[in-house]
Amino acid sequence: MIDVDKQIAYWRNSSLEDWEVAQELITLERTRHGLFFAHLSVEKMLKAHICQQSKELPPKIHNLLVLGEKANLPLSNRQKIFLGRFDQYQIEGRYATTLLTALVKARQEMAEAAEFLQWLIKQF
């Protein structure tokens, strides 16, 4: 049996740490890496919710939409669209296949990710 509270704290704290790194990387105009860490931050906060809901370790997957469903959160259609779109950054961070994301677009994506992350935090 796992210590659920300890796992939730681990995932939340790790998420917040990754968010700080994402912001620093965007400031340095390292958009690919910044958005990758932003994805990681959202992923980990969703995993904290999965721990809270299921009382088990979260699955070792990266798909935000699937994680959102497993977390059993009341996601709006707008949030589901965001999660589906934002997933591209975990793939791009691992397997860079396209041109870098423009800084303006990266900042817009970060703003939307920040809004979603704050919403996730309020759901605890």
N, C-alpha and C positions, 0 to 999 in steps of 0.2 A: 504494500500500500504506500502511496506517495504522500508527502506532506504538501497538501494542496496550497496552503497559504504561502509556503516557501516557493513553490513553483510559480504561483501568480506573481509574487514579488520579483522573482528572477526574470520572468518574461517582460513585466512592466518596466523594470529598471533597465534591462538590456535594450528595450524599445526606445526609451528616452535617451539613452546614451547614443544609439545609432542615429536618432533624430538630430542630436547635436552635431555629429560627424557629417550628416547630410547637409546641414545648413552651412557648415564650414567649407565643405567642398563646393557648394554652389557659389559661395562668396568668392572662392578661388577660381570660379568659372570652369570647374571640373564637372560639367553637367552629367555626363554618363555615370560617373561614380557617385555623385551627389544623389541622383534619382535612384540609383541602385540601393544606397543606404536608406533613402526615404521609404522605398518599398520594403526593405528589411524591417524598418521601424514599424510600419503598419502591420506587416506579417506577424511580428512578435507580440504586438498589442492584441491582435486577434487570437493568437495562441494563448495569451493570458486569459482571455474570455472563455476559450475552449476548456482550459483547466478548471475555471470556476464553474462552468456549466456541467461538465462531464465528470469532474473529480478524477480525471486521468490525464496522462501526458498527451500533448497535442500530436497530431500526425506530422510526420517528417515530409511535408509537402510545402510548396511555395505559392500555389494558386490562391490569390486573395479571395476570389469569389467563393471557392469551395470552403476556404477557412471561415469566411463570413457566415456561410450556411451552417457549418458545423458549430459555430459559436452560438447559434440560435438567437441572433440579434434581430431586432425589427428594422431591417435595412430598407430604405426607400428605393424606388427605381433609380433615382439620381445616384444614390450611393452604389448601387449594383453596377451601374454604367461606369462610374469612376473606378471601382475595383477591377472590372474587366479591362478597362483601358490602362490602368496603372500597372497591371501585370507585365506589360511589355518591358518595363525597366529592369525587372529581375532577369529577364532573358538577355536584354541588351547589355546588362552589366557583366554577364558571364560570357556571352558570345557576340562581341561587337560586330554587327553586320551592316549597320547603316551609318550615315553621317551623324555627327554629334548633334544633340538637341540644342537648338538655339537658346541662348541665355534667357530671353524674354519668355519663351515657352516653358523653360525649366522653372522659372520663378512662378509662373501661373500654376504649373503642376504642383509645386511645393506649397503654394497657398491652399490649393484644394486638399492636398494631403494633410496639411496642418489642421484644416477645418475638420476633416474626417477623424484625425487622431484625437483632437479635443472632444469630439462627440463620443469616441470610443472610451475615453477616460471617464466621461460623465456617466457612462452606462454601468460602471462598477457599483 
